[in-house]
Amino acid sequence: MTSPQEHPDVLGDGWTARTLELRPDGRTPGPVATLVHRVPDGPTPRRAVLYVHGFVDYFFQTGFAHALADAGYDLYALDLRDFGRSIQEGRPVNFTTSLAVYAEEIDASIALLRSDHEQVVLLGHSMGGLVTSLWADARAGKGRIDALVLNSPWLDLRGNWFERTVLTSVIDVVGKLAPQLVVGRLSRHYTEALHHESGGEWEFDLAWKPHGGFPARAGLGRTVRRGHKRVAAGLSIDVPVLVLASDRSGPDTRWHADLLTTDSVLDVQQIKDRAPLLGADVTFVEVPGGAHDLALSPAPARDFYTSQVLAFLDARLS
């Protein structure tokens, strides 16, 4: 792997990025990941946070980043291969048949952070919460990170009995035989509620985070459900874990007034139920009025989320 020097990022002044060239995977072009960095205003802080995004997502949560910086944390964010800044023409977008493949760019990013910081926190949102949980379990005992924070992690499948059992079994077979088969698409309502052009507070690139998402393919569904099964069996993450979620779930298939004050993507009860299965030291916090991405919730929910993350880290890091 090569790690070129930092270059200006799309977020503008004070932000840089570097492209991580990853091992060839048989496709052309080969995979890359992108490590984004908020340049500190002064000396390099002793603590760093590495943020990993969700599905149909990339890093643009600058307000949360600035709050962490003000509290003395050096903020980095990773756009995984084939997501956001790492999307390349000729490669399938937001697709994988192995969540373990993302360990390469997480390992590389953590190694870079470890070279300059005494303590490193890994923070995952939604699908990134599942990816980072499995990564932390696989790296237990190796001292790679000092804490794990999960923002509405995707630890189970929201749906009815048929979707969670029969359909999961079908996808497990189809996902192996025809991994590229399109089996669904995300609802557009949540993203529309977020975006400034449709009345939301946030500005983000609709080429990287489109309202209707990208096609959900059978191979990805299969690997995500297998990741859920690993969580259900119990993980052994050996660092303090903070899991945060909204206090309510809202409908995910239609427009409604509470799109941004409930989790209208995942089932918060599932998150709460599975949080204790992550490891021996897990703290769960409800965020009243929180959106699926708690950092993008309306105030005061997003401020409460940030305060809870900082309070946990201040208490648990030496």
N, C-alpha and C positions, 0 to 999 in steps of 0.2 A: 504494500500500500504506500502511496505517496501522499504527502500532506503539504500542498502549496501554501504560500504565504497568504495572509488575510488580504481581502480586497473589499472595496465599499459594498455595502449591502443595500437591497432595495428599500429598507426601512429608513435610509437617509443618514444624516449626520449623527455621529456617535455610535454607528452600527457597522460591523464588519462581518465578513463571511469567508470561509475557506472551503474548498471542494475536497472531499475525501474520495480518492479513487479506490474502489474496492476490487476484490478478487473477481476475475471473469466468471460469468455464470452461463456462458454458451450463447448469449444474445449479443447483438450488435446494435448500438454501442454497449459497452460494458457498464455496470452499475456504478453510480456515484451517490454519496450522501453529502449534505451541506451542514457545516457547523457554523452557526450564527453567534455573534458575540456583541454584547453591549460594552463598549469601551469604558472602563472606570474613569471617573473624573480625577482621581488621585492615585495613590499607591495601590498596587494589586491587593485586594482583600484576601484574608486568610481562608475564607470560605467561598465555595462556588456552588451554583445550582445548575444542573443540566436538565433542560425541559424537553420532553418528548411528546409530540402532538398526537391527535387521534386520527380516525379514519376520515377521508375526504377533508384533510386539514393540513395546516402548516403553521409555523410560528409567526404571529403578528401581535401578540398580546403585550404591547409595549408598556401599558399602564402598570400591569402586574410586575413587569421587569423593573421599572423605575422604582416601585415600592420596595422591591427586594434590594436594589442598589442603595437606596436611602438607608436601609437597615444593615448595610455592610456586607452584602453578598455580591459576588461576581456572577452575572447571569450569562449563561450559554444556552443555546437551543439547537436541537438536532432535527433537521428535515430528513427523515429516513429515505432510503433509496426509493425512487419512483413516486415520491410525494413532494408537493410544493416546489421549492427551488431545485429539487433533485430530479424533476420530471424531464425526460429526454424523448425526443421524437424517435419512434421506432421501438419503444419499450412499452409494455402494458402499464397503465397508470394505476397507482394505488392497489397493487396486486402482488400477492405472494402465495406460495404453497407451503411455506415454512416460516413460522414466527421466529424460529431460532436463527434464521439468516441475519436478522437485524442485530444480533450480538456483535457482528464484526464492526459496525459503525459505532455502537454503544461502547464497546471495548476501546476502540481507538480514541473516542472522545473523552472517556473517563481517564485514559492514560495521559492525554494532553492536559486535562485539568489537574490531575494529580502532580504533574511536574511543577506546577506553580502555586498550588493551594494545599493547605494543611488538611482541610476537610471538604468533602464533596457530597452533595445531596442530589439524588436522582428524583425527578418529578415527572410523572406520567399522567396524561389526560386521556380518558375514554379507552380507545384501542391501545394508545400508548401506555395506559395504566396496566393493561393485560400484558403487553410486551415487556414492560419494565419489571413487573412482578415475576414473570417467568425468568427473566434475565437475573434478577436478584437472587432467586432461588437457586439457579444454576451456578451462581458465583458465591454462594454462601461459604464462609470460612476463608475467603481470599482477601478480605479487607479492601475491596474496591471502592465501596461507598460507606458513608457514615449514617445515612438515614434515607428512607424512601417516603415520598409524598405522592398520594394518588388522588387526583381530581376527577371524580365521577368515573371510576375505572369500569371497563367493560368486562365484568367477571362472570356474566351469564347471559343467556339469550332472552330478551324480552319477547313474550309471546304466549300463546295459549298452549294447552297440553299437546295438541297435534303438532304444532311448530317445534316444540321443544323435544319431542320424542320421535314420532313417525317421520316428520320432515327432516329432522337431524339425521336419522338413519339413512334416508334417501340421499341427502346431500353428501354424506360420508362416502357413498358408493359413486355417485355421479361426479363428485369433486375429484376423485382419483382417475376416473375414466375420461372425463371431459372437463378439465379444470377451468377452461376459458368460457364455458357455457354461462351466459348471463341468466341469473336466477332472480334478480330483483333490482330495485333502485331505492335510494333513500327518499323520504319525503322532503319536499322543498321548503316547507313552511318555517321550520326552525331557522334555517340559514337566511331566509328572507327577513325574518323578524330581527335578525342581528344586523343585516347590512344597511348602511346609511342611505343607499338609493331607494330602499323600500321602507324607510321610516325608522331604522335601527340606529344605534349609536356608533357602529364600528365600520371601519373601512378596511377591506381586504380584497385580494385579487380573485375575481370570480373565475379566472382560468385555472386557478389552483384549488379553489374552494367554491365550486359552482353550486347554485341553488338546488339543482336536482341531483347533485353528487355525481359520481362516476358509476358505471354499471357494477353491481355486486355479482361476482362470479363464483361459480360452484367451488373452485379450488380454494378461494379465500374463505368461503363459508365453512368448508371442511376443516381447514387448519385452525380457524378461530374456535369452532366448537370443540376441537381436540384440546385447545388451550384451556377452554372452560372446564373440560373434564379433568385436566390436571389440577386446576384450582380446587374443584370440588373434592378431589382426593386429598387435598391438604398440601401446602407448601411449607418450606422450612427457612424462610427469610430470616437472617440472623442480625438484622439491624432494626432500630425502631421504625415502625411504619405508621404513618398518619393517613387515614382514609377519610375523605370528605365527600359529601353528596348533599343534594337538595333535600328538603324535608317532605317533598311531595313529587309524584310523577304526574305528568299531564298527557293527554292524548297525543299520539305521534303521527296520526294520519290525516289531520285536518287543522285548519287555522282556528285558533282560539285565543282569548284575551290573556291567558296565563302561559303562553309559550316561553316567556323569558323569566317567569317566576316559579316555574316547576321544571323538573327534568322531563322534557318532552322527547327524549331519545331513549333513555334507559329506565329500568325499573329500580327505583331507589331502595325498595325493600330487599331486592336481590343483592344489591351492593352491601347493604347492612348485614344481611345474613351470611354472606361469604367473606366479609372482611376478617373475621376471626380465624379463618382457615389459612391466612397468608403466612402466619408465623406466631411466635410466642409473645411478641411485644407489639400489639396493634391497638391503636387508638382510633375510634370512629367519632366524627363530628358532623352533625347536621347543620346545614346552612339554610336558615329560613328564607324563603323567597329566592333561592338560588336557581339559576339556569343550568342546563346540562354542562356547559363550560362555566364553572363557577367564577372564573376570572372575568367573564363577559356578562355577568349578571348585572342587573340594574343596581345602583346604589340604594340602600346601604349594604345589600347582600354581598357584593364583591369586596367591600371594605372589611366586612366581617370575615369573609373567606381569607383574605390576605392576613388579617390580624391573627387568625387561628394558625395559619401556616407558620408565621414568624414566632408566635408564642411557643408552639411545639418545638421548633428548631432551637430557639433560645434555651428552652428547658432541657432538651435532650442531647445537645451537642456540648462538649466540654470547652 
